[in-house]
Amino acid sequence: MKRFAGLLLAITLAAGLLTGVSAVTPLTEPAAAASYVSKKYTSPKKGETNKGVKALQRRLVAAKTLNRTWVNGHFTTKTENGVKRFQKKYDLKADGKVTRKVWNLLVKKTGKVKITKPKPKTKIAKRCQTAGRVLCIDKTRRKLYYVKKSKIIKTLDARFGCANTRTREGTFRVYRKNRHWTSTIYHTSMPYSMFFSGGQAVHYSSDFKARGYSGCSHGCVNIRAKSTIRYVFKRIHVGDKVVVYRS
């Protein structure tokens, strides 16, 4: 009898665990569903503004009959023309109307369409936005941007000076470059040095690569990506602008 009671208790606990799992599972579904365009037919019509129209537009983009620029949720003439192009492509009546038949074929042809959000554009200081080349250094974000004609070409992780050896902020110019430099004060290697203020330079740091942000420099701008700083070093000229600031 005791054995039967124990077995009954085990079954009850197992059932409770299974119930808990089934109750939790649906919580993950909305996140997964939100990453892909809906397959649900909403009968989108010209003049409407809603999520159904945006789903239609995203599928038309996937079908290559609408430019991505027009994915805005508004069913305008641009969207209507996209529908017409899709209809012509598959020998349907090109009237721009999204019937269930048109929608089902659109879903069939485009399949699983992932919703991709554009990456936010990195904002740089106005002083970095010039016609030339700039080493644009943001101490807040801990980044160095190699900028050319106001466009970010490369983004590098950067490390700065300690509390008693702060990296100076301001607008400078590269006054000297040295591929194989060793500090005359600290006797440490400073490959790909680009000097901009006294003894302070942008350069590769093996210590930064090894220890990350747990360390700091003696005032220089440390870079840990050797191949990328090599790329920048080759393209920066003496006289190019250097901007060190906090965003």
MDAnalysis code that builds the backbone (N, CA, C; Angstrom):
import MDAnalysis as mda
import numpy as np

u = mda.Universe.empty(741, n_residues=247, atom_resindex=np.repeat(np.arange(247), 3), trajectory=True)
u.add_TopologyAttr("name", ["N", "CA", "C"] * 247)
u.add_TopologyAttr("resid", np.arange(1, 248))
u.add_TopologyAttr("resname", ["MET", "LYS", "ARG", "PHE", "ALA", "GLY", "LEU", "LEU", "LEU", "ALA", "ILE", "THR", "LEU", "ALA", "ALA", "GLY", "LEU", "LEU", "THR", "GLY", "VAL", "SER", "ALA", "VAL", "THR", "PRO", "LEU", "THR", "GLU", "PRO", "ALA", "ALA", "ALA", "ALA", "SER", "TYR", "VAL", "SER", "LYS", "LYS", "TYR", "THR", "SER", "PRO", "LYS", "LYS", "GLY", "GLU", "THR", "ASN", "LYS", "GLY", "VAL", "LYS", "ALA", "LEU", "GLN", "ARG", "ARG", "LEU", "VAL", "ALA", "ALA", "LYS", "THR", "LEU", "ASN", "ARG", "THR", "TRP", "VAL", "ASN", "GLY", "HIS", "PHE", "THR", "THR", "LYS", "THR", "GLU", "ASN", "GLY", "VAL", "LYS", "ARG", "PHE", "GLN", "LYS", "LYS", "TYR", "ASP", "LEU", "LYS", "ALA", "ASP", "GLY", "LYS", "VAL", "THR", "ARG", "LYS", "VAL", "TRP", "ASN", "LEU", "LEU", "VAL", "LYS", "LYS", "THR", "GLY", "LYS", "VAL", "LYS", "ILE", "THR", "LYS", "PRO", "LYS", "PRO", "LYS", "THR", "LYS", "ILE", "ALA", "LYS", "ARG", "CYS", "GLN", "THR", "ALA", "GLY", "ARG", "VAL", "LEU", "CYS", "ILE", "ASP", "LYS", "THR", "ARG", "ARG", "LYS", "LEU", "TYR", "TYR", "VAL", "LYS", "LYS", "SER", "LYS", "ILE", "ILE", "LYS", "THR", "LEU", "ASP", "ALA", "ARG", "PHE", "GLY", "CYS", "ALA", "ASN", "THR", "ARG", "THR", "ARG", "GLU", "GLY", "THR", "PHE", "ARG", "VAL", "TYR", "ARG", "LYS", "ASN", "ARG", "HIS", "TRP", "THR", "SER", "THR", "ILE", "TYR", "HIS", "THR", "SER", "MET", "PRO", "TYR", "SER", "MET", "PHE", "PHE", "SER", "GLY", "GLY", "GLN", "ALA", "VAL", "HIS", "TYR", "SER", "SER", "ASP", "PHE", "LYS", "ALA", "ARG", "GLY", "TYR", "SER", "GLY", "CYS", "SER", "HIS", "GLY", "CYS", "VAL", "ASN", "ILE", "ARG", "ALA", "LYS", "SER", "THR", "ILE", "ARG", "TYR", "VAL", "PHE", "LYS", "ARG", "ILE", "HIS", "VAL", "GLY", "ASP", "LYS", "VAL", "VAL", "VAL", "TYR", "ARG", "SER"])
u.atoms.positions = np.array([
    [0.836, -1.204, 0.000],
    [0.000, 0.000, 0.000],
    [0.870, 1.253, 0.000],
    [1.921, 1.261, 0.812],
    [2.837, 2.385, 0.866],
    [3.526, 2.586, -0.477],
    [3.875, 1.426, -1.130],
    [4.528, 1.503, -2.430],
    [3.586, 2.131, -3.445],
    [2.319, 1.780, -3.400],
    [1.309, 2.313, -4.322],
    [1.138, 3.820, -4.103],
    [1.121, 4.226, -2.806],
    [0.968, 5.652, -2.476],
    [2.159, 6.457, -2.991],
    [3.373, 5.861, -2.859],
    [4.581, 6.540, -3.358],
    [4.544, 6.693, -4.854],
    [4.077, 5.635, -5.552],
    [3.981, 5.669, -7.016],
    [2.982, 6.731, -7.461],
    [1.863, 6.804, -6.733],
    [0.827, 7.785, -7.054],
    [1.353, 9.217, -6.879],
    [2.161, 9.425, -5.828],
    [2.740, 10.745, -5.574],
    [3.713, 11.136, -6.684],
    [4.523, 10.169, -7.140],
    [5.492, 10.424, -8.211],
    [4.791, 10.821, -9.500],
    [3.668, 10.102, -9.797],
    [2.895, 10.398, -11.008],
    [2.305, 11.799, -10.916],
    [1.820, 12.155, -9.726],
    [1.216, 13.480, -9.515],
    [2.244, 14.592, -9.706],
    [3.467, 14.383, -9.159],
    [4.541, 15.373, -9.308],
    [4.962, 15.526, -10.758],
    [5.051, 14.389, -11.460],
    [5.430, 14.407, -12.876],
    [4.407, 15.168, -13.687],
    [3.141, 14.936, -13.374],
    [2.066, 15.635, -14.084],
    [2.150, 17.131, -13.836],
    [2.492, 17.493, -12.599],
    [2.627, 18.915, -12.262],
    [3.764, 19.562, -13.025],
    [4.882, 18.821, -13.175],
    [6.018, 19.346, -13.922],
    [5.682, 19.551, -15.382],
    [4.962, 18.551, -15.941],
    [4.557, 18.648, -17.345],
    [3.621, 19.825, -17.564],
    [2.736, 20.047, -16.608],
    [1.812, 21.185, -16.700],
    [2.578, 22.493, -16.679],
    [3.606, 22.559, -15.833],
    [4.423, 23.771, -15.747],
    [5.139, 24.043, -17.047],
    [5.652, 22.997, -17.709],
    [6.357, 23.160, -18.970],
    [5.416, 23.668, -20.038],
    [4.223, 23.078, -20.132],
    [3.276, 23.480, -21.168],
    [2.790, 24.901, -20.935],
    [2.763, 25.336, -19.666],
    [2.310, 26.698, -19.365],
    [3.364, 27.721, -19.744],
    [4.642, 27.326, -19.685],
    [5.723, 28.259, -19.975],
    [5.986, 28.359, -21.478],
    [5.849, 27.271, -22.213],
    [6.207, 27.219, -23.632],
    [5.631, 28.344, -24.478],
    [4.322, 28.680, -24.369],
    [3.770, 29.735, -25.219],
    [4.436, 31.090, -25.044],
    [5.101, 31.326, -23.895],
    [5.738, 32.614, -23.664],
    [6.852, 32.890, -24.658],
    [7.451, 31.839, -25.220],
    [8.533, 32.032, -26.176],
    [8.027, 32.233, -27.604],
    [6.787, 31.908, -27.865],
    [6.267, 31.972, -29.227],
    [6.162, 33.378, -29.803],
    [5.649, 34.382, -29.037],
    [5.531, 35.711, -29.617],
    [6.849, 36.292, -30.100],
    [7.946, 36.041, -29.334],
    [9.250, 36.571, -29.731],
    [9.681, 35.989, -31.069],
    [9.458, 34.669, -31.242],
    [9.845, 34.019, -32.495],
    [8.981, 34.518, -33.638],
    [7.658, 34.658, -33.375],
    [6.730, 35.093, -34.414],
    [7.017, 36.518, -34.847],
    [7.448, 37.355, -33.899],
    [7.696, 38.766, -34.198],
    [8.890, 38.970, -35.128],
    [9.726, 37.939, -35.286],
    [10.911, 38.047, -36.126],
    [10.630, 37.769, -37.594],
    [9.441, 37.301, -37.897],
    [9.101, 36.940, -39.276],
    [7.788, 37.587, -39.700],
    [7.651, 37.803, -40.998],
    [6.442, 38.426, -41.541],
    [5.266, 37.461, -41.421],
    [4.142, 37.982, -40.993],
    [2.946, 37.161, -40.799],
    [2.449, 36.564, -42.115],
    [1.873, 35.373, -42.011],
    [1.279, 34.711, -43.175],
    [-0.246, 34.901, -43.200],
    [-0.758, 35.588, -42.186],
    [-2.197, 35.769, -42.047],
    [-2.742, 36.749, -43.093],
    [-3.847, 36.365, -43.725],
    [-4.485, 37.218, -44.726],
    [-5.348, 38.263, -44.030],
    [-5.097, 39.552, -44.328],
    [-5.833, 40.642, -43.684],
    [-6.623, 41.491, -44.678],
    [-6.656, 41.059, -45.946],
    [-7.392, 41.780, -46.993],
    [-6.976, 43.249, -47.094],
    [-5.665, 43.513, -47.261],
    [-5.199, 44.907, -47.343],
    [-5.724, 45.614, -48.589],
    [-6.124, 46.870, -48.402],
    [-6.704, 47.650, -49.504],
    [-6.011, 49.006, -49.623],
    [-6.057, 49.547, -50.825],
    [-5.461, 50.855, -51.096],
    [-6.091, 51.910, -50.192],
    [-5.223, 52.733, -49.610],
    [-5.687, 53.789, -48.718],
    [-5.563, 53.433, -47.250],
    [-5.395, 52.134, -46.945],
    [-5.286, 51.691, -45.555],
    [-3.873, 51.898, -45.016],
    [-3.788, 51.988, -43.691],
    [-2.505, 52.069, -42.990],
    [-2.578, 51.141, -41.787],
    [-1.877, 50.020, -41.870],
    [-1.901, 49.056, -40.765],
    [-0.773, 48.038, -40.915],
    [-0.707, 47.122, -39.949],
    [0.349, 46.094, -39.960],
    [0.192, 45.133, -41.118],
    [-1.065, 44.871, -41.507],
    [-1.302, 43.970, -42.639],
    [-0.709, 44.510, -43.915],
    [-0.782, 45.814, -44.105],
    [-0.203, 46.454, -45.296],
    [1.316, 46.326, -45.262],
    [1.893, 46.522, -44.082],
    [3.353, 46.411, -43.958],
    [3.814, 44.983, -44.257],
    [3.040, 43.986, -43.806],
    [3.366, 42.582, -44.104],
    [3.319, 42.351, -45.609],
    [2.301, 42.923, -46.268],
    [2.192, 42.826, -47.723],
    [3.409, 43.443, -48.395],
    [3.785, 44.628, -47.960],
    [4.920, 45.328, -48.558],
    [6.221, 44.543, -48.389],
    [6.414, 43.963, -47.213],
    [7.640, 43.184, -46.972],
    [7.700, 41.959, -47.875],
    [6.545, 41.350, -48.121],
    [6.515, 40.183, -49.012],
    [6.711, 40.605, -50.469],
    [6.213, 41.760, -50.828],
    [6.436, 42.260, -52.190],
    [7.917, 42.571, -52.420],
    [8.574, 43.063, -51.369],
    [10.028, 43.299, -51.448],
    [10.747, 41.973, -51.660],
    [10.333, 40.947, -50.896],
    [10.934, 39.614, -51.031],
    [10.681, 39.033, -52.414],
    [9.537, 39.402, -53.007],
    [9.194, 38.928, -54.356],
    [9.848, 39.778, -55.445],
    [10.573, 40.830, -55.023],
    [11.297, 41.731, -55.929],
    [10.366, 42.506, -56.855],
    [9.206, 42.908, -56.308],
    [8.289, 43.737, -57.089],
    [8.023, 45.082, -56.406],
    [8.717, 45.335, -55.288],
    [8.571, 46.606, -54.580],
    [9.909, 46.990, -53.960],
    [10.238, 48.272, -54.055],
    [11.471, 48.764, -53.450],
    [11.320, 48.840, -51.933],
    [12.378, 48.489, -51.212],
    [12.358, 48.478, -49.746],
    [12.002, 49.843, -49.150],
    [12.255, 50.903, -49.912],
    [11.963, 52.264, -49.445],
    [10.495, 52.452, -49.085],
    [9.622, 51.696, -49.763],
    [8.183, 51.900, -49.595],
    [7.545, 51.005, -48.543],
    [8.360, 50.357, -47.718],
    [7.822, 49.551, -46.615],
    [7.533, 50.488, -45.447],
    [6.305, 51.003, -45.411],
    [5.946, 51.990, -44.388],
    [4.560, 51.766, -43.783],
    [3.850, 50.724, -44.236],
    [2.522, 50.446, -43.700],
    [1.408, 51.212, -44.370],
    [1.721, 52.058, -45.355],
    [0.709, 52.843, -46.065],
    [0.482, 52.240, -47.461],
    [-0.737, 51.863, -47.764],
    [-1.072, 51.268, -49.067],
    [-1.320, 52.399, -50.068],
    [-0.239, 52.818, -50.716],
    [-0.322, 53.901, -51.701],
    [-0.238, 53.317, -53.109],
    [-0.138, 54.196, -54.090],
    [-0.013, 53.766, -55.492],
    [1.254, 52.945, -55.697],
    [2.321, 53.268, -54.958],
    [3.581, 52.517, -55.071],
    [3.353, 51.047, -54.706],
    [2.610, 50.822, -53.615],
    [2.314, 49.457, -53.182],
    [1.406, 48.773, -54.196],
    [0.414, 49.503, -54.670],
    [-0.516, 48.957, -55.669],
    [0.238, 48.512, -56.918],
    [1.185, 49.325, -57.363],
    [1.993, 48.968, -58.533],
    [2.852, 47.739, -58.258],
    [3.311, 47.618, -56.999],
    [4.074, 46.426, -56.617],
    [3.231, 45.176, -56.707],
    [1.963, 45.283, -56.293],
    [1.021, 44.157, -56.393],
    [0.794, 43.813, -57.871],
    [0.615, 44.830, -58.705],
    [0.383, 44.615, -60.138],
    [1.564, 43.900, -60.790],
    [2.775, 44.313, -60.411],
    [3.967, 43.665, -60.975],
    [4.029, 42.193, -60.572],
    [3.650, 41.920, -59.321],
    [3.623, 40.531, -58.855],
    [2.579, 39.734, -59.635],
    [1.402, 40.322, -59.834],
    [0.324, 39.646, -60.573],
    [0.747, 39.348, -62.017],
    [1.374, 40.305, -62.664],
    [1.846, 40.102, -64.043],
    [2.906, 39.000, -64.102],
    [3.751, 38.982, -63.080],
    [4.846, 38.006, -63.014],
    [4.322, 36.574, -63.011],
    [3.129, 36.381, -62.416],
    [2.572, 35.034, -62.307],
    [1.245, 34.888, -63.062],
    [1.115, 35.703, -64.114],
    [-0.021, 35.588, -65.053],
    [-1.384, 35.706, -64.374],
    [-1.491, 36.627, -63.423],
    [-2.771, 36.918, -62.788],
    [-3.298, 38.247, -63.324],
    [-4.553, 38.495, -63.090],
    [-5.146, 39.761, -63.508],
    [-4.478, 40.899, -62.735],
    [-3.827, 41.801, -63.472],
    [-3.050, 42.867, -62.841],
    [-3.934, 44.060, -62.483],
    [-4.716, 43.908, -61.423],
    [-5.616, 44.988, -61.003],
    [-5.178, 45.646, -59.696],
    [-4.079, 45.129, -59.092],
    [-3.551, 45.720, -57.861],
    [-4.327, 45.376, -56.612],
    [-5.308, 44.471, -56.724],
    [-6.121, 44.082, -55.570],
    [-5.558, 42.817, -54.928],
    [-5.488, 42.848, -53.596],
    [-4.905, 41.710, -52.877],
    [-6.035, 40.791, -52.410],
    [-6.407, 39.864, -53.288],
    [-7.404, 38.861, -52.917],
    [-6.714, 37.754, -52.128],
    [-7.497, 36.864, -51.576],
    [-6.913, 35.743, -50.842],
    [-6.034, 34.892, -51.769],
    [-6.472, 34.761, -53.016],
    [-5.709, 33.984, -54.000],
    [-4.348, 34.620, -54.249],
    [-4.337, 35.944, -54.401],
    [-3.078, 36.667, -54.621],
    [-2.176, 36.537, -53.390],
    [-2.767, 36.716, -52.209],
    [-1.994, 36.623, -50.963],
    [-1.400, 35.236, -50.775],
    [-2.184, 34.201, -50.981],
    [-1.697, 32.828, -50.806],
    [-0.538, 32.533, -51.748],
    [-0.632, 33.035, -52.988],
    [0.458, 32.823, -53.935],
    [1.698, 33.615, -53.509],
    [1.491, 34.816, -53.002],
    [2.603, 35.648, -52.525],
    [3.321, 34.978, -51.362],
    [2.546, 34.417, -50.440],
    [3.128, 33.703, -49.298],
    [3.885, 32.467, -49.775],
    [3.310, 31.761, -50.731],
    [3.947, 30.553, -51.271],
    [5.271, 30.879, -51.943],
    [5.305, 31.963, -52.692],
    [6.508, 32.324, -53.444],
    [7.596, 32.958, -52.568],
    [7.192, 33.629, -51.506],
    [8.185, 34.305, -50.657],
    [8.587, 33.492, -49.422],
    [7.694, 32.575, -49.003],
    [8.017, 31.693, -47.874],
    [8.203, 32.425, -46.553],
    [9.257, 32.066, -45.831],
    [9.531, 32.632, -44.509],
    [10.371, 33.899, -44.686],
    [9.770, 35.044, -44.414],
    [10.459, 36.319, -44.602],
    [10.848, 36.890, -43.242],
    [12.124, 37.021, -43.010],
    [12.615, 37.527, -41.733],
    [12.535, 39.049, -41.696],
    [12.101, 39.590, -40.555],
    [12.041, 41.041, -40.372],
    [13.387, 41.498, -39.822],
    [14.095, 42.287, -40.603],
    [15.400, 42.783, -40.172],
    [15.295, 44.267, -39.882],
    [15.755, 44.643, -38.703],
    [15.745, 46.048, -38.316],
    [17.075, 46.689, -38.695],
    [17.039, 47.863, -39.309],
    [18.297, 48.521, -39.687],
    [19.107, 48.906, -38.458],
    [20.409, 48.776, -38.565],
    [21.273, 49.148, -37.456],
    [21.255, 50.667, -37.278],
    [21.188, 51.101, -36.023],
    [21.186, 52.552, -35.809],
    [22.480, 53.179, -36.309],
    [22.346, 54.324, -36.950],
    [23.509, 55.002, -37.508],
    [24.345, 55.627, -36.399],
    [25.646, 55.378, -36.432],
    [26.542, 55.928, -35.427],
    [26.719, 57.418, -35.658],
    [26.517, 58.195, -34.600],
    [26.698, 59.642, -34.702],
    [28.109, 60.002, -34.248],
    [28.763, 60.813, -35.043],
    [30.107, 61.269, -34.686],
    [30.089, 62.790, -34.541],
    [31.089, 63.326, -33.874],
    [31.169, 64.769, -33.643],
    [31.221, 65.523, -34.962],
    [30.641, 66.710, -34.982],
    [30.636, 67.530, -36.204],
    [32.047, 67.863, -36.661],
    [32.969, 67.957, -35.693],
    [34.367, 68.251, -36.036],
    [34.999, 67.152, -36.880],
    [34.406, 65.949, -36.810],
    [34.927, 64.815, -37.590],
    [34.358, 64.781, -39.007],
    [33.330, 65.588, -39.248],
    [32.645, 65.565, -40.536],
    [33.268, 66.587, -41.485],
    [34.349, 66.158, -42.137],
    [35.070, 67.025, -43.065],
    [35.297, 66.281, -44.376],
    [35.878, 66.971, -45.329],
    [36.134, 66.370, -46.646],
    [37.356, 65.453, -46.629],
    [38.165, 65.540, -45.591],
    [39.395, 64.758, -45.541],
    [39.317, 63.516, -44.683],
    [40.496, 63.058, -44.219],
    [40.604, 61.878, -43.355],
    [40.699, 62.341, -41.906],
    [40.037, 61.606, -41.007],
    [40.022, 61.987, -39.587],
    [40.107, 60.747, -38.705],
    [40.921, 60.858, -37.638],
    [40.873, 59.876, -36.563],
    [39.913, 60.464, -35.539],
    [38.696, 59.959, -35.530],
    [37.628, 60.488, -34.678],
    [37.517, 59.577, -33.456],
    [37.884, 60.104, -32.285],
    [38.042, 59.264, -31.096],
    [37.037, 59.659, -30.024],
    [36.106, 58.768, -29.739],
    [35.037, 59.010, -28.763],
    [35.381, 58.287, -27.459],
    [35.723, 59.045, -26.426],
    [36.114, 58.458, -25.142],
    [34.919, 57.867, -24.395],
    [33.729, 58.389, -24.639],
    [32.537, 57.861, -23.971],
    [32.218, 56.466, -24.480],
    [32.215, 56.307, -25.788],
    [31.913, 55.002, -26.393],
    [33.126, 54.080, -26.425],
    [34.302, 54.650, -26.142],
    [35.566, 53.903, -26.190],
    [35.794, 53.329, -27.585],
    [35.660, 54.214, -28.567],
    [35.820, 53.827, -29.967],
    [36.702, 54.826, -30.713],
    [37.416, 54.315, -31.696],
    [38.102, 55.153, -32.659],
    [37.459, 54.895, -34.011],
    [37.035, 55.961, -34.666],
    [36.441, 55.842, -35.992],
    [37.417, 56.421, -37.016],
    [37.776, 55.592, -37.987],
    [38.557, 56.136, -39.096],
    [37.550, 56.675, -40.094],
    [37.542, 58.002, -40.250],
    [36.532, 58.678, -41.058],
    [37.169, 59.272, -42.307],
    [36.504, 59.100, -43.433],
    [36.962, 59.689, -44.694],
    [35.768, 60.320, -45.395],
    [35.881, 61.612, -45.682],
    [34.796, 62.370, -46.326],
    [33.491, 62.227, -45.536],
    [33.599, 62.345, -44.215],
    [32.465, 62.289, -43.282],
    [31.822, 60.912, -43.160],
    [32.443, 59.893, -43.737],
    [31.911, 58.531, -43.675],
    [32.816, 57.652, -42.826],
    [32.208, 56.868, -41.924],
    [32.995, 55.946, -41.090],
    [33.449, 54.762, -41.932],
    [34.748, 54.602, -42.054],
    [35.324, 53.503, -42.840],
    [35.622, 52.300, -41.946],
    [36.204, 52.565, -40.779],
    [36.533, 51.496, -39.826],
    [36.189, 51.956, -38.402],
    [35.753, 51.001, -37.572],
    [35.475, 51.262, -36.161],
    [36.358, 50.347, -35.323],
    [37.104, 50.932, -34.380],
    [38.035, 50.157, -33.560],
    [37.777, 50.406, -32.075],
    [37.949, 49.369, -31.253],
    [37.887, 49.527, -29.801],
    [39.105, 50.335, -29.362],
    [38.887, 51.244, -28.424],
    [39.982, 52.096, -27.963],
    [40.037, 52.139, -26.438],
    [41.247, 52.252, -25.910],
    [41.463, 52.371, -24.465],
    [42.290, 53.631, -24.212],
    [42.070, 54.257, -23.073],
    [42.682, 55.562, -22.844],
    [43.540, 55.593, -21.581],
    [44.015, 56.792, -21.242],
    [44.924, 56.965, -20.121],
    [44.289, 56.751, -18.757],
    [45.124, 56.439, -17.801],
    [44.681, 56.270, -16.409],
    [44.313, 57.638, -15.827],
    [43.838, 57.646, -14.576],
    [43.383, 58.879, -13.932],
    [44.474, 59.945, -13.876],
    [45.719, 59.538, -13.658],
    [46.815, 60.505, -13.532],
    [47.571, 60.727, -14.836],
    [47.169, 60.025, -15.888],
    [47.792, 60.203, -17.214],
    [46.681, 60.226, -18.270],
    [45.786, 61.174, -18.163],
    [44.604, 61.221, -19.027],
    [44.957, 61.527, -20.481],
    [44.205, 60.924, -21.366],
    [44.328, 61.234, -22.792],
    [43.696, 62.597, -23.034],
    [44.462, 63.500, -23.618],
    [43.979, 64.867, -23.821],
    [42.845, 64.910, -24.839],
    [41.873, 65.792, -24.560],
    [40.748, 65.987, -25.477],
    [40.940, 67.268, -26.271],
    [40.448, 67.279, -27.503],
    [40.569, 68.464, -28.342],
    [40.723, 68.080, -29.801],
    [41.088, 69.057, -30.615],
    [41.306, 68.846, -32.045],
    [42.795, 68.992, -32.327],
    [43.377, 67.966, -32.942],
    [44.826, 67.924, -33.173],
    [45.107, 67.544, -34.629],
    [46.383, 67.374, -34.932],
    [46.825, 66.880, -36.231],
    [47.884, 65.803, -36.021],
    [47.913, 64.817, -36.884],
    [48.982, 63.808, -36.828],
    [50.267, 64.516, -37.245],
    [51.252, 64.562, -36.345],
    [52.495, 65.265, -36.680],
    [53.658, 64.309, -36.943],
    [53.454, 63.017, -36.595],
    [54.517, 62.029, -36.859],
    [53.933, 60.629, -36.862],
    [54.473, 59.785, -37.720],
    [54.076, 58.373, -37.779],
    [55.322, 57.513, -37.631],
    [55.170, 56.371, -36.936],
    [56.295, 55.451, -36.808],
    [55.770, 54.018, -36.705],
    [56.146, 53.206, -37.646],
    [55.667, 51.806, -37.710],
    [56.201, 50.978, -36.556],
    [57.477, 51.186, -36.164],
    [58.099, 50.392, -35.092],
    [58.639, 51.328, -34.009],
    [57.762, 51.833, -33.158],
    [58.208, 52.767, -32.127],
    [58.201, 52.109, -30.752],
    [59.212, 52.464, -29.948],
    [59.276, 52.014, -28.556],
    [59.325, 53.251, -27.676],
    [58.488, 53.278, -26.649],
    [58.425, 54.434, -25.764],
    [59.773, 54.697, -25.110],
    [60.230, 55.941, -25.188],
    [61.516, 56.304, -24.577],
    [61.386, 56.503, -23.068],
    [60.152, 56.638, -22.591],
    [59.912, 56.833, -21.150],
    [59.592, 55.509, -20.464],
    [58.651, 54.742, -21.062],
    [58.181, 53.506, -20.426],
    [58.792, 52.246, -21.037],
    [59.519, 52.418, -22.145],
    [60.231, 51.319, -22.817],
    [59.282, 50.183, -23.236],
    [58.094, 50.572, -23.663],
    [57.121, 49.593, -24.159],
    [56.940, 49.767, -25.660],
    [56.624, 48.660, -26.318],
    [56.446, 48.684, -27.774],
    [55.155, 49.410, -28.155],
    [55.236, 50.273, -29.178],
    [54.075, 51.042, -29.644],
    [53.964, 50.946, -31.175],
    [53.658, 49.758, -31.694],
    [53.573, 49.599, -33.154],
    [52.480, 50.472, -33.768],
    [52.709, 50.907, -34.994],
    [51.756, 51.716, -35.764],
    [51.366, 53.005, -35.027],
    [52.386, 53.686, -34.513],
    [52.143, 54.920, -33.764],
    [51.821, 56.088, -34.692],
    [50.774, 56.826, -34.316],
    [50.396, 58.063, -35.011],
    [50.283, 59.136, -33.939],
    [51.340, 59.962, -33.800],
    [51.422, 60.960, -32.736],
    [50.575, 62.187, -33.078],
    [49.834, 62.671, -32.058],
    [48.946, 63.814, -32.303],
    [49.056, 64.913, -31.249],
    [49.595, 64.617, -30.040],
    [49.695, 65.627, -28.993],
    [50.839, 65.281, -28.050],
    [51.961, 65.982, -28.181],
    [53.119, 65.678, -27.352],
    [53.551, 64.234, -27.567],
    [53.632, 63.468, -26.467],
    [54.004, 62.058, -26.581],
    [52.820, 61.134, -26.748],
    [51.617, 61.696, -26.835],
    [50.412, 60.869, -26.955],
    [50.187, 60.478, -28.422],
    [49.883, 59.200, -28.596],
    [49.711, 58.670, -29.953],
    [48.619, 57.618, -29.978],
    [48.106, 57.400, -31.145],
    [47.232, 56.248, -31.387],
    [48.167, 55.115, -31.789],
    [48.039, 53.944, -31.141],
    [48.913, 52.831, -31.517],
    [48.330, 51.485, -31.067],
    [48.864, 50.430, -31.643],
    [48.459, 49.073, -31.246],
    [49.021, 48.777, -29.862],
    [48.227, 48.045, -29.034],
    [48.666, 47.680, -27.693],
    [48.424, 46.196, -27.449],
    [49.490, 45.451, -27.268],
    [49.361, 44.018, -26.960],
    [48.755, 43.826, -25.569],
    [49.002, 44.796, -24.660],
    [48.433, 44.721, -23.322],
    [46.910, 44.883, -23.376],
    [46.436, 45.794, -24.241],
    [44.992, 45.991, -24.419],
    [44.373, 44.712, -24.973],
    [45.050, 44.097, -25.916],
    [44.541, 42.850, -26.487],
    [44.461, 41.753, -25.430],
    [45.449, 41.703, -24.545],
    [45.514, 40.645, -23.526],
    [44.585, 40.902, -22.343],
    [44.525, 42.158, -21.858],
    [43.785, 42.450, -20.620],
    [42.492, 43.234, -20.823],
    [42.290, 43.749, -22.018],
    [41.079, 44.519, -22.278],
    [41.034, 45.794, -21.462],
    [39.824, 46.154, -21.029],
    [39.626, 47.408, -20.316],
    [39.986, 47.343, -18.837],
    [40.542, 46.233, -18.388],
    [40.980, 46.160, -16.991],
    [42.271, 46.954, -16.791],
    [42.925, 47.314, -17.884],
    [44.132, 48.130, -17.815],
    [43.877, 49.509, -18.397],
    [44.931, 50.302, -18.536],
    [44.815, 51.632, -19.135],
    [46.184, 52.029, -19.683],
    [46.192, 53.140, -20.430],
    [47.447, 53.579, -21.040],
    [48.093, 54.682, -20.202],
    [49.232, 55.185, -20.698],
    [49.897, 56.313, -20.044],
    [49.477, 57.625, -20.722],
    [48.363, 57.581, -21.421],
    [47.864, 58.777, -22.099],
    [47.590, 58.552, -23.567],
    [48.170, 57.499, -24.114],
    [47.957, 57.194, -25.528],
    [46.577, 56.582, -25.754],
    [46.203, 56.505, -27.023],
    [44.971, 55.826, -27.418],
    [45.370, 54.422, -27.851],
    [45.092, 53.438, -26.997],
    [45.435, 52.047, -27.290],
    [44.401, 51.412, -28.213],
    [44.877, 50.634, -29.163],
    [44.013, 49.891, -30.083],
    [44.391, 48.418, -29.988],
    [43.379, 47.524, -29.933],
    [43.704, 46.103, -29.775],
    [43.584, 45.277, -31.052],
    [43.002, 45.838, -32.096],
    [42.868, 45.095, -33.366],
    [44.066, 45.438, -34.254],
    [45.041, 44.553, -34.271],
    [46.298, 44.844, -34.964],
    [46.119, 44.996, -36.470],
    [45.358, 44.101, -37.072],
    [45.190, 44.162, -38.529],
    [44.440, 45.429, -38.948],
    [43.489, 45.871, -38.117],
    [42.710, 47.055, -38.461],
    [43.511, 48.326, -38.266],
    [44.309, 48.412, -37.199],
    [45.134, 49.603, -37.001],
    [46.214, 49.669, -38.075],
    [46.653, 48.519, -38.560],
    [47.608, 48.499, -39.675],
    [46.965, 49.114, -40.925],
    [45.707, 48.740, -41.143],
    [44.947, 49.277, -42.279],
    [44.842, 50.802, -42.180],
    [44.500, 51.293, -40.991],
    [44.349, 52.735, -40.779],
    [45.686, 53.447, -40.902],
    [46.745, 52.862, -40.323],
    [48.085, 53.453, -40.339],
    [48.556, 53.721, -41.764],
    [48.267, 52.778, -42.654],
    [48.692, 52.908, -44.063],
    [47.989, 54.057, -44.775],
    [46.806, 54.418, -44.298],
    [45.983, 55.414, -45.006],
    [46.013, 56.810, -44.393],
    [46.365, 56.891, -43.121],
    [46.455, 58.194, -42.465],
    [47.777, 58.869, -42.830],
    [47.713, 60.164, -43.139],
    [48.899, 60.934, -43.503],
    [49.250, 61.913, -42.387],
    [50.502, 62.307, -42.345],
    [50.907, 63.374, -41.434],
    [50.137, 64.632, -41.838],
    [49.535, 65.289, -40.861],
    [48.719, 66.468, -41.138],
    [47.236, 66.197, -41.074],
    [46.847, 64.907, -41.060],
    [45.424, 64.564, -40.966],
    [44.888, 64.907, -39.577],
    [43.619, 65.185, -39.545],
    [42.934, 65.638, -38.331],
    [42.718, 64.528, -37.316],
    [42.862, 64.844, -36.038],
    [42.556, 63.940, -34.924],
    [41.622, 64.682, -33.978],
    [40.484, 64.070, -33.677],
    [39.509, 64.679, -32.771],
    [39.280, 63.720, -31.601],
    [39.559, 64.174, -30.391],
    [39.342, 63.373, -29.179],
    [38.268, 64.077, -28.351],
    [37.197, 63.383, -28.067],
    [36.069, 64.038, -27.392],
    [35.230, 63.032, -26.606],
    [34.252, 63.571, -25.873],
    [33.256, 62.746, -25.180],
    [31.890, 63.032, -25.787],
    [31.165, 61.971, -26.135],
    [29.844, 62.156, -26.774],
    [28.750, 62.338, -25.725],
])
